[in-house]
Amino acid sequence: MNTRLLLSSSFALLLVVGCTRPEIRELSSTNKDSLAVATGQVIAISGSDMIDISGVVRPEHSAILSAQLMGTVDAVPVHLGERVHPNELLVKIQSGEVSARYSQAKAQLSQAKFDLSREQGLLLKGASTADLVRNLTTRVHIAEGILEEAKAYLSYLQIRAPFEGVIAKKNIDRGTWVSPGVPLIEIEQVGSYSVEANIPEVLAHGLKIGATYKVQISNLNRSLDAKLSEVSSESDMQTHAVFAKFKLVDTEGLLSGRYATIKVPSIENTKLYVASEAVTREGQMERVFVVRDDHSVVLRLVKIGQISGNKTEILAGVDAGENVVLSPTVGLREGQHVEVLP
């Protein structure tokens, strides 16, 4: 009876072992095919690209000095690029008519004063009248006014610097005949420059007065900061551009007329980024592994944009919020199940 009981127990044990073996093999097979992976999310970032706009360096203040009277240039004691000081003589014009007018006014005043002095002396002796003295006094005042006017005309023959600056243009030499309105010299103020540019009207609305923008100047190995100081309220009908001025903060080594590029923000858009380690390459193709809700992976071909540090811009192939495998192993295949690491 003991032998029969032992055989029954052994048979029951074999049935249990035989029933459990298939489950153990299936579990082992599942664990063997699964890979533990780290994932990162596709991030959507809103922002604007920076676009280069062409501009020109201009002095903050400049003046074009013109002739006010006809005459011949008698002297030009300055040269191009020379630094001048306020009220310094730049051009001297010779005009015989103006000079003669001044000399005549000066002589008339001298004669009027002499006649008045003589009659005042005679009046004290009773040899003249008070009315005559009053008339001569009026004559002196009139002569003084005529002389002041002649002096003003004479001053027009001397062109002087309105402020401290540099001679930027010189259109005349000694002996040149000039007439009213003819530009003679252009002077630019020292140490204060702006970049003038025409901004496309679609971008102009994003500009802010007082905001700082980066500027690159030709022949300079550094970028400069410039603050937006002026923006036109209307755009050009032909170019659809808006005039703007950017005041340069650092002006060392600058000259007017230099070519410049200003970086301004474009229209705001949304870009997708993934960690750069999620992107793998095979030949000329870039790809990522996207983890689906059932923890299986799908292979996606992607088109990448700019790479910034550890972030890569994705132009096509994924959607915001999707999870991608970081540093995928060579053995990872599409449809394979993965275990996402926390």
VENJO-V694450 format. One record per backbone hydrogen bond with DSSP energy under -0.5 kcal/mol. NH is the residue of the N-H (numbers start at 1). CO is the residue of the C=O. Records with the same first field share a line. If there is no record, write none. Layout:
NH = CO / CO
This chain:
5 = 1
6 = 2
7 = 3
8 = 4
9 = 5
10 = 6
11 = 7
12 = 8
13 = 9
14 = 10
15 = 11
16 = 12
17 = 13
18 = 14
19 = 15
20 = 16
21 = 17
22 = 18
24 = 20
25 = 21
26 = 22
27 = 23
28 = 24
29 = 25
30 = 26
31 = 27
32 = 28
33 = 29
34 = 30
35 = 337
37 = 35 / 339
38 = 326
40 = 324
42 = 322
43 = 41 / 273
45 = 43 / 271
47 = 269
51 = 49 / 264
53 = 262
55 = 260
56 = 196
57 = 258
58 = 194
60 = 192
63 = 187
65 = 63 / 185
66 = 64
67 = 182
71 = 178
72 = 94
73 = 176
74 = 92
75 = 92
81 = 167
82 = 79
84 = 165
87 = 161
88 = 85
90 = 159
91 = 159
92 = 75
93 = 157
94 = 72
95 = 93
99 = 95
100 = 96
101 = 97
102 = 98
103 = 99
104 = 100
105 = 101
106 = 102
107 = 103
108 = 104
109 = 105
110 = 106
111 = 107
112 = 108
113 = 109
114 = 110
115 = 111
116 = 112
117 = 113
118 = 114
119 = 115
120 = 116
121 = 117
122 = 118
123 = 119
124 = 120
125 = 121
126 = 123
127 = 122
128 = 122
133 = 129
134 = 130
135 = 131
136 = 132
137 = 133
138 = 134
139 = 135
140 = 136
141 = 137
142 = 138
143 = 139
144 = 140
145 = 141
146 = 142
147 = 143
148 = 144
149 = 145
150 = 146
151 = 147
152 = 148
153 = 149
154 = 150
155 = 151
156 = 152
157 = 154
158 = 155
159 = 91 / 157
160 = 158
161 = 88
165 = 84
166 = 188
167 = 82
168 = 166 / 186
169 = 186
171 = 184
172 = 184
175 = 73
176 = 173
178 = 71
181 = 67
182 = 179
184 = 65
185 = 65
186 = 169
187 = 63
188 = 166
189 = 61
190 = 164
192 = 189
194 = 58
195 = 246
196 = 56 / 194
197 = 244
198 = 54
199 = 197 / 242
201 = 240
203 = 200
204 = 200
205 = 201
206 = 203
207 = 204
210 = 228
211 = 208
213 = 226
215 = 224
216 = 261
217 = 215 / 222
218 = 259
220 = 217
224 = 215
226 = 213
227 = 247
228 = 211
229 = 245
230 = 245
232 = 243
236 = 241
240 = 236
242 = 199
244 = 197
245 = 230
246 = 195
247 = 227 / 245
248 = 193
249 = 225
250 = 225
251 = 249
254 = 251
257 = 57
258 = 255
260 = 55
261 = 216
262 = 53
263 = 214
264 = 51 / 262
266 = 49
269 = 47
271 = 45
272 = 314
273 = 43
274 = 312
276 = 310
278 = 275
279 = 276
280 = 278 / 287
282 = 285
285 = 282
286 = 302
287 = 280
288 = 300
290 = 288 / 298
291 = 323
292 = 290 / 296
295 = 292
297 = 336
298 = 290
300 = 288
302 = 286
303 = 316
304 = 302
305 = 313
308 = 306 / 311
309 = 307
311 = 308
312 = 274
313 = 306
314 = 272
315 = 303 / 313
316 = 303
321 = 42
322 = 319
323 = 291
324 = 40
325 = 289
326 = 38
327 = 277
332 = 329
335 = 297
336 = 333
338 = 295
339 = 35
340 = 338
341 = 37
